[in-house]
Structures are given as structure tokens and as C-alpha cells.
Amino acid sequence: MGKANDVDYADLHDPNAEYTMRELSAETMGVTAKRGGGRDVEITDVQTTMVDGNFPWTLVRIYTDAGIVGTGEAYWGAGVPELIERMKPFVVGENPLDIDRLYEHLIQKMSGEGSVEGVTVTAIAGIEVALHDLAGKILEVPAYQLLGGKYRDEMRVYCDCHTEEEADADACAEEARRVVDELGYDALKFDLDVPSGLEKDRANRHLRPGEIRHKAEIVEKVTEEVKDEADVAFDCHWTYSGSSGKRLAEAIDEYDVWWLEDPVPPENLEVQEEVTKSTNTPITVGENRYRVTEERRLIENQAVDMIAPDMPKVGGMRETRKVADVANQYYIPVAMHNVSSPVATMASAHVGAAVPNSLAVEYHSYELGWWDDLVEETVIEDGYIEIPEEPGLGLTLDLDAVEEHVVEGDTVFDEA
């Protein structure tokens, strides 16, 4: 699918992709056996569309010679559609049912372009999610069945809450009450990296005593407002130093905090481990790590109390399942970070249904009035997602709504 600058990304030259000893295409691997039951299907095209939501969501659609299409979503961000177009030649002609091999095939093919971590992984994840939707439709089973079956019929959702006065503790408490009473959520999250008016230097990551008191007041007012009616987490967006993170966690330890998220930057695992082990306040990290190889280090070092992979960012549905399996060996729950459209939100819910240690999936768009207009089905109701029994993800895109909100300069992919 061509973009505004008319570069053909699918035809870019990459010696690593063109010659690799670990070539995993069906042709090279000799995967040629005929498959019965309508399973001889070939991918014919891959297209993307960016939707201008509260994040620029990248939707992915895979087409087949059977006339069946699968729809997925990559984590948002610049360059993702171009990377997906770059990878199209590696999957066209392949059987979409070989999800695991195609995922590893793309990881290997894109190794020279950064498939260890970062945006290349998230682009691959968008294709992987679409493959799950497509495979489920071909096999006529819901996506969770492809991941091993179901532990639960519905997935709990935690609502990421905001207010125009996000630094005011009373305003946050009022919003918590509204979201519980009017929207029906029993799980919430608020930001703590909000201005207190006491900051002296925004660069040094240090929290002054007054700043910590300000953040503790937000925690106190919100948790006291909802008490046992809702669990409440608090997000720091990897902002503070190790010492400040420890002092903040200690200051809120007396309150009923579900978890404190990303108190320190993600790069230094040793600092993260020290902060987590210094406090009784549960610490959650994970959205800034890629694939199970990186998430594993957090888990095995017990640098987290809960792990928070973002499914279309960490590498896709099967990769998130792998993260959950490692976490389960350490009795660590999985609370999936999620800032997606209904497509990846539902895909995350399918993953959550299939793993025993799943805690909740985030919802980050409750202030966006048209979020659920993108699909024909109801996704979230009273703070929970009912896991569909329809094939694939169980969603039907409303292409009129997609077109209404498409990113300027982009076009909507072809209909099914």
C-alpha cells in the first residue's frame, strides 16, 4: 500500500534479509504438504490504515486467495506502516496458519533492521495479530483457542483515568467516583507524574519532599474515595531516580495501592530490581520491554511484582502468552498495558482469557466518544470484555467509521 512519499518500501534493499542461513520460508523449509479441510490457503496481500484516535493506531489487514481476511493492530507510532509494507514480500504466498513459523521468519528477515526490540518488533506484532484473526476464521475457532483454550469467559478491564485538574487530589477522587458509579469500572489507574508546582528541575529525576507529599495525597484521596469498590493503580511513566522511586513507594505503602507503575526508567534493570525489593508497595513494569527475552529478565530477577507487557508492542499474542508463561513460573500476575483501538484491545483480551495468571487489560480511551464505533460489536461493558465465541478476534470493522477517522493523507485498506 503506497504512502504519500511514493517510496516502495517493499522493494528496499537489505542484504541481511536477502541472504540468511536461517531462512524460514515455506519454500526453504520444505513445508509443501497438502492440507485438508480448506486449510490450503495463501496470503495474497498485506495492507495498513492509520486511525487518528487518542493515539495514531495502525490497523493491519491480511488478504488470502480464499477470500478470507484477518485484521490486526500494531502498536502506534511513526514508521510502522512502512515496516509492515517492507515485510509484505516475506509473507505473500505463505500459509497464514503457520503463525509461529511466520513470526520467527519475520524476526529473522528483519534482524538487520532491528527486530531485537523497538518499532520493528511492534510492526511484526501487527501482522501476528492479524494472522490470529485470519487463522481463527479459517479454522472457525475463536483466537483464544489457538493459544491453548480458555480460563475465563470475560476479561477484567482497568480504566486509565484523567481529569482536567489531574494534579488536584480532590479532582482525581471525584473522577474515580464518577468512573466507578457511572461507567461501572471496578479497576482504575491514575497518573502520578503530574506537576505539583514544587518542581525545581525537570531533568534530574529527583523528587523533593513536597512533591512526594503531593503525590501521596493523590493516592490517599483516590483510594479512600473508592475503598473496596475498585482497585486503583498509579503510573509514574518511568520518570524518577532510584532513590526517589523508593521514597515514593514507601510514602504510599500505607494506602490500598493496586500497583505503582514504572517509577524509574526502563534501561537499568539493577535499579528497577532494587526499587521493587525495597518496598511492600506492588511494583509493575513491562511496557517498555520487547519480546519474552527482555521481559524474562525482569521476571527472573524478580524485579517486578506484576508484569505489564503491551501485547501489540511486546511482539504479539503468542509472545505475550510466552511472557505470561514465564511469569507464571514465578507466581507473578500479568496486567496488560494497552493504549489500542478495539482491535488490539480485544486481541489482548483473548490472550488474557488463555493464561491463568492474567489480572486485567488496560483501557485508555474512555474520553474518546467514538472509540467503540470502529467495530460493530460491543467491546467493553461494565468494566469487562466478554470473550467472543465467533471465529478469530470476533470483531467486524466498521470501515465507514475507520474512514471518518483515518489519519490525514492515508487511505482505508480494501474491504474483505
BELNORTA-V11555 format. One record per backbone hydrogen bond with DSSP energy under -1.0 kcal/mol. CO is the residue of the C=O (numbers start at 1). NH is the residue of the N-H. E is the energy in kcal/mol with one decimal. If there is no record, write none. Layout:
CO,NH,E  CO,NH,E
//
This chain:
3,6,-2.0  7,9,-1.3  8,11,-1.4  9,12,-1.3  14,18,-2.1  15,19,-1.8  25,29,-2.7  26,31,-2.4  30,32,-1.6  39,41,-1.6  42,65,-2.1  43,93,-3.0  45,63,-2.6  47,61,-2.9  49,59,-3.1  50,407,-3.1  51,53,-1.7  51,57,-1.4  55,53,-1.6  55,57,-1.7  57,51,-2.9  58,74,-2.4  59,49,-2.0  60,72,-3.1  61,47,-2.7  62,70,-2.1  63,44,-2.8  63,45,-1.2  64,67,-1.4  70,62,-2.7  72,60,-2.5  77,80,-1.2  79,83,-2.1  80,84,-2.4  81,85,-2.4  82,86,-2.2  83,87,-1.5  87,90,-1.7  88,91,-1.6  88,92,-2.1  91,94,-2.3  94,43,-2.5  95,98,-1.7  97,99,-1.7  98,102,-2.6  99,103,-2.3  100,104,-2.3  101,105,-2.5  102,106,-2.3  103,107,-2.4  104,108,-2.4  105,109,-2.7  106,110,-2.4  108,111,-1.4  110,113,-1.3  111,114,-1.2  118,122,-1.6  119,123,-2.1  120,124,-2.0  121,125,-2.3  122,126,-1.5  123,127,-1.3  124,128,-2.3  125,129,-2.6  126,130,-1.7  127,131,-2.2  128,132,-1.7  129,133,-1.9  130,134,-2.6  131,135,-3.4  132,136,-2.2  133,137,-1.6  134,138,-2.3  135,139,-2.6  136,141,-2.4  141,392,-2.5  142,145,-1.4  143,146,-1.1  144,147,-1.1  144,149,-1.9  145,148,-1.1  153,387,-2.8  155,385,-2.5  156,361,-2.0  158,363,-2.2  159,189,-1.9  165,168,-2.2  168,172,-2.2  169,173,-2.1  170,174,-2.4  171,175,-2.2  172,176,-2.4  173,177,-2.2  174,178,-2.2  175,179,-2.7  176,180,-2.0  177,181,-2.7  178,182,-3.1  179,185,-1.6  186,231,-2.2  187,159,-2.5  188,233,-2.5  189,161,-3.3  190,235,-2.7  192,194,-2.0  205,241,-2.4  208,212,-1.9  209,213,-2.3  210,214,-2.1  211,215,-2.2  212,216,-2.6  213,217,-1.8  214,218,-1.5  215,219,-2.1  216,220,-2.7  217,221,-2.8  218,222,-2.4  219,223,-2.4  220,224,-2.3  221,225,-1.5  222,226,-1.8  223,227,-2.2  226,229,-2.9  231,188,-2.9  232,258,-3.2  233,190,-2.1  234,261,-3.4  235,192,-3.6  235,193,-1.0  241,245,-2.8  242,246,-2.2  243,247,-2.2  244,248,-2.7  245,249,-2.4  246,250,-2.1  247,251,-2.0  248,252,-1.3  252,255,-1.6  255,257,-2.0  259,234,-2.3  260,284,-2.3  261,236,-2.5  262,238,-2.1  263,240,-1.9  268,272,-1.8  269,273,-2.6  270,274,-2.2  271,275,-2.4  272,276,-2.4  273,277,-2.4  282,260,-3.0  283,305,-3.0  283,306,-1.5  284,262,-2.4  285,308,-2.5  286,289,-1.6  290,294,-1.1  291,295,-2.1  292,296,-2.5  295,299,-1.9  296,300,-3.4  297,301,-1.8  298,303,-2.8  299,302,-1.5  306,285,-1.3  307,335,-2.5  309,337,-1.0  310,313,-1.8  310,314,-3.4  311,315,-1.1  311,316,-2.3  312,75,-1.3  314,291,-2.0  316,320,-1.8  317,321,-2.0  318,322,-2.1  319,323,-2.1  320,324,-2.5  321,325,-2.1  322,326,-2.1  323,327,-2.6  324,328,-2.2  327,330,-1.3  327,332,-2.4  328,331,-1.1  333,307,-2.3  334,359,-3.6  336,362,-2.1  341,345,-1.8  342,346,-2.3  343,347,-2.1  344,348,-2.5  345,349,-1.8  346,350,-2.0  347,351,-1.9  348,352,-2.8  349,353,-2.1  350,354,-1.0  353,151,-3.7  355,358,-1.0  357,334,-2.9  360,336,-1.9  361,158,-2.2  363,160,-2.8  365,368,-1.9  368,371,-1.6  370,373,-1.6  371,374,-1.2  374,398,-3.0  381,384,-1.1  383,157,-2.2  384,381,-2.8  385,155,-2.8  391,394,-1.2  392,143,-2.6  396,376,-2.4  398,402,-2.2  399,403,-2.6  400,404,-1.9  401,405,-1.3  405,52,-3.5  407,410,-2.4
//
